[in-house]
Amino acid sequence: MACLAFALPTALKSEFYGYRVWGNFATVAYALGALHSGWLLLSARTGRTPRGALGSRWCGIAAVALLAMILPLLLLVIRRLTGVDWLITPFSWAAQPEVWVIERSADLLLHHGTPYVDVTALGRAPEVNDYTPYGPVMAVFGLPRALFGGTPLGNALTDARWMFALAACACVLGTLKLLKWPRVPVGAAQLALACPLTALTWAVAGPDLAIVGLLVLSCALAATGRAAWAGLVLALVVSAKLIVAPAAAVLVVFVLVRRKTGLDWPAVGRFGSALVATTAALHLPVYLVDPAAFVEHVFRFPLGMGAVRSPAASPLPGHLIAETGPVGQVAAFVLVGAAAVAMIVWLVRRPPANGSGALLRIAVGLGALILLTPATRYGYLVYPLVLLGAHLTFRVAEASTARPPRSSS
């Protein structure tokens, strides 16, 4: 019912066309899911157990996946062919600005060696959509459109949202394979897949799902003893979106203490070397092409210090505190610092003993950062929600590994 209460007002009130389209589909999906859950509950109370697919709690999740994710994305991709992306009319957008910006960054990377526009050389005052507040890796998701777009069919097939979705699905499959295909709890799927933030992001934007998918994959690699590969994948994550950089501290500690017989410094060396070397290799070429543009887009703009102020201003606690004035701004940053210190103390006193523990700490840390940072978006809360869903799945995998084998008679 909570998901339905989110979807219905979105369909009726949102200023964004894509949000309203998603809201209409999602309202039907969540209504069906609520009715199905109510039917299962009533059946259980009357002592009747439904059989077949309709008797499974996964039926509601399947409805959300089809009606609130796949179908609205397909419709919005087709609607986008009308070419109204860059108009300053949110009620006509079939894709959120991050989709256009990432596709443009790929085209710039191909032709100029940097995905970042020099906002001082535009011949006009810069605006928000001139900025690409991502690392250079994010441009990779726009390369198919830059290379094969230009026709209606090419544009439809190479929409960056398909690339985000494919990357997220590939990371899920890779993680499950590393964990030896554990049984995914329904609650994990409800948190990571069926929640409105995931479904909405999938349909109208998508980059955060690809990034959190890579982050979960990095945790799975670390949990299965592949320290160097974990560092490499985490470098891709950090080189796409800096907001997830705090996860590196958790994974360093996890890699260090994962081996129960003592501190595994060689593994930390492999992890750190892969992380640092890959991050440098991905950033340096772009930085050297235009250092000023790199700093303006990747650091100054997200921090609110650029030529244009970041529009990220969802009414979360950090933003509300900062809006009270100079004292509030200082208080917000003090709270962010206090949360960072608390996370460090938690890591030192209770280091993560397994992958689920690492995911829990990353989810809490990123959740605190998102809630307390003065300039942020509520959509970023998809990170802790997906990580908590992955945490539940990792727990199942760890429990099945720890269970002693059955003795043969």
N, C-alpha and C positions, 0 to 999 in steps of 0.2 A: 504493500500500500504506500510505503514511503517513496518507492520508485515511481509509482503512478502519480503521486502528489507532486513530483518533480516534473514529470513529462507533460502533464496536462497544462499547467501554466506556461510551460515553454512553448507549447503549440499555439497558445492563445495570445501571449504577451511579448514574446521575444522580439527584439528589434532586428534580428538576423534572419534572413530568409532560410538559410540552411538549418538553423535551429528549429524554426517552425515546422519545416518539412520533417525533420527528425522527430519533433514532438508529436506530430500526428501519428506517425508509424509507431513510436514508442508507447504512446497512450494505449493503443490497441494491444501491443505486445505485453505490457505490464498488467493491463486489465485481464488478459487471458491467463497470465501467470498467477495473478491473485485469485481468480476463479478456480484455477486448477489446484492451487495450494489449499483453498478452502474446501474443495471437494475431497482432497486427500485427507484433510484433518477430520472432516465429517465422517468419512468412511472409516477412519481409524477408531473414532469414538463409538461407532455403531457396530464395530467388530467385523466389518467387511474389508478385505484387502484387495484393492484393484490389481488386476494382472495386466501384463503386457506393457507396451510403451507408455500408455496413459497412466499406469500405476507408478511410474518413476518420477522422482522429483526433478530429473533432468529434462522432463518434457517442457517445463516452464522456461528453463535456460535455453533450450533449443528454439522456443518461440521468440525469445529476446534476440538471439543470434540472427535469426532469419528476418524478423520484422523490424527490429530496432537497429540492426547493424548492416546486414548485406543489402536489403532492399532500399533503404534510404540512401546508402552510398551509391548504389547503381543509378538511382534516379538523379541524384545531385551531380554525378559525373556527366550524365547526358544533358542535364539542364545547363551545366557549365559551358557547353559548346556554343551557347548564345553569345558568349564573350562580354560579360558585364563585370568581370572580376575587379578591374581597377577603378571602377566608378566609386565615388564617395557616397554610396547608397547601400548601407548594410542590408536593407530589406530586399536587395536583389542578388546578394552574394550566394552563389552555389558552393563556394569553398571559402574557408576562412583565410585571412591574409597570409598566415604562415605558409599555406600551400603555395600561393603565388610567389612569395618571397623566396622560398627554397628553390622553386623551379627557376626563378630568375638568377639566383646565386650560382646554379649549375651552369647556366649559359654564360655568365660572366667568367666563371672559372675556366671554361673551355676557351674563351676568346681573349681573356686578359690575364689569366694566371692567378686571379684572386676573386673570391665570391663577394667582395665588399665594394660598394659604391663609394667614391670619394665625394662625400656630401659637401665639401667646400668648393667643388668644381662643377656644380650642377647649373650654374647660371641663374639660380633662383633660391629661395629659402627652402631648406630641406624639410621634409615631412616624415611622419612616422613610418610610412611604407617604403621609404628609401633605405631603411635600416634592415640589416640581417643579423639579429642578435644571437647567432649560433656559431659554433665552431666550424671549421672547414669541412669536417666529415659529413655534416648535415647536407651539404650540396650534392653528395653522392645520390641521394634519393630523388633528386631532380634531373639527374643525367639522362635517364631514358627519354624524358620529354624533350630535353635539349638536343638529343641525338636523333630521335625518331618522330618527334611531334611535327606539327605544321599542317596536318590534314585532320578532318573531323575524326576519322577512325584512329589515327595515330595519337591525337590528343586524348581521346577517350581511353585508349589502352595504356597510355603512359602517364596519366594523372598521378601525381606524387602520392596520393592517398593509397593507391594500389601498392606502391612500393613500401610504404609504411606498414600496411597490413601484411604483405608478404614477409617482410622482415620480422614482424612481431610473431607471426605464425611459425616461421622457421626457428625462431629462438625458443618458442614453447616446445616444439617437437625435439629440438636439440637438448633442451633441459630434461625433458621426460626420458629421452634415451640415455642420457648420462646417469639419471637416477634409476635406471632399469625399469622404466614404465610402471611407476607406482599407481595405485588407485587414487584418482583425484577426488577429494571430498567435494560434495555438493556445495558446502559452505565456501570452499576455496573458489569454486567457479562463480558463485554468487558475488563474492567480493571482487575478483579479478576480471570477470567477463561481463556479468549481467548487471552490474551497477550502472546507473545512468551516466556517470562521468566517463566510464570506458566506452559505452555504446555511443554516446554523443561525440566523443573525440574520434572514434573510429569513422563516423559518417562525415563529419565536417572538417576535420583537420588530420590528426593521426601521428605527428612526429613523436609525441610523448609516449605512445604505445611502443613504437620501435625502440626508443631509448630505454624504457623500463624493461622491455624484453631482453635487450642486450645486457642490461645490468643483472637480471636474474640468471642469464646464461653464464655470466662471469662468476656469479656465486656458485653455480653448479660445477663449474670447472675447478674452482678453488676447493669445493667440498669433496671432489673426487681426486684430489691430489695433482691436478694439472696447473701448477702455480704459474708457469710462464704463459700458458694460454689464457689463464684468468687475467693476468696483467695486460696482455695484448688486447683482449676484448674490452676490458675496463678503459684502456686508452682510447678505444673507439668511442666509448660512451662519453668520456670527459671531453674528447675532441669534437663532439657533436653538441653537447649542452653542458655548460659549467655547473648548472644547479645540482648535478649529481656528484660533483667532485668529492663531497664529504664521505661518500661511500668508500673511497680509497683507504681512509683511516681504519674503517671497520675491517676491510678485507686484509689489510696488512697485519692487523692483530690476529685475525682468524688464521691466516696462513702460518703465522708464527707459532700459534699454540695448537694447531690442528693435530699434530702428532702427539699422542698422549704420553710418549716416553721422554719428552723434553722439548725445549724450544728449537724450532726447525729454521735456523738461520740460513742455510743454503736455499731453502724454498723461498724465503723472503727475498733473498738476493735475486733469484730467478724472476720472481713476481715484480720486484721493483725495477729490475733492469728492463724487462719487457714493457712495463708501464711507462717508464721515463723515455726509453729509446723510441718507442712507437709514437708517443705524444710529441716528442721533438720532431720526428720525421714528418708528422702530419701538419704541424704548425709552422715550422721554420720556413718552408718554401713560400707559403702564403704571406707570412709576416714580412719576408724580405722583399716581396714585390711592392708592398705599400704598407710600411709599418704604421703610419698615422691612421689609415683607414681601418686596419686590423684592430688597433687599440680603441678607436672610436666605436666600432660596432660591437666588439666582443666584451669590452670592459666598461667603457664610459657610459654607453647608452643603457645597459641593464642596471647600472648603479645610479641612474638618474643624473649623470654628470655630462651627458652628451649635448650636442647642439639642439636636440629635440628631447623633451622629457618622455620617458617611457610611459605608455598608457596603462601599464599593469597596475591596477588600483582596486582590486576586489576588496570588499569591506571585511577583511579578516582582521584579527586582533592587532597585528603589527601595524597595519595601515591605519586603523582607527586611532591607535595610540599616537602615531606619528602626525596625524592630521590635527591634533590638539595644539600644535605649535612647536617652537624650537625645543622646549623641554620634552615634549612628547617624542620628537625625533630622536633625541639622545636616549630617552628611556627605551625606545624600541630597539635601538642598537645594543643597549646594555642587556636587554632581555635576550637578544640573539647571542651575545657573548656568554651570558649565563647558561643558556641552553647548550652551547658548545662545550663549556667547562663541565657541565653535568654529564654530557655524553662521554667526554674523556674519562671522567671518574668512573662511569659505568663500565667502560671498556677495560680500564685497568683493574678494577676490583672484580668484575665478572666478565672476563673475556669470553667471546662466543666459542662454545665447545663444538658446534656443528653448523651446518649450512642454515638450518632453520633459525638458530640463534643469531647468526650474522644478518640474515634477512630481517629479523625482528628489530635489531638495532639500527639497521639502515632505514627501515620504515619509520621508526620513532624519530630518528635524527632528521630525516627529510621532512617529516610531518611538522616537527617543531620549527624548522627553518622556513617552511612555506607559511605557517601560521603567524610567525613573528616578524618576518621581513617586511619592511614598510611598503615596498613595491612588489606585488605578487598577484597571481591569478588563482581563483578558486579551482580552475581546471587542473592546476598542478597537483591537487589532492589525489589525482588518479595514481600518482607514484606510490604513496603509502598504502592505498587500497590494493593495488596489484601486488605489491610486495608482501602484504599481509596474507593475501590469497596464496602466493607462492610459499610463504612460511608454513601454512597449513599442509601444503602438498609435500614439502621437504620433510615435515614431521612424520608423515605416513611412510615415506621412503626410508627414513632413518629407523623407524620402529620395525619395519620389516627386515632391515639389515641386522638390527640388534637382536631380533628374535632367534633363539637357538634352533637349529634344524631338528626336524622330527626324527626320532630314532626308528630304524627299520626293524620290523619284527622278524 
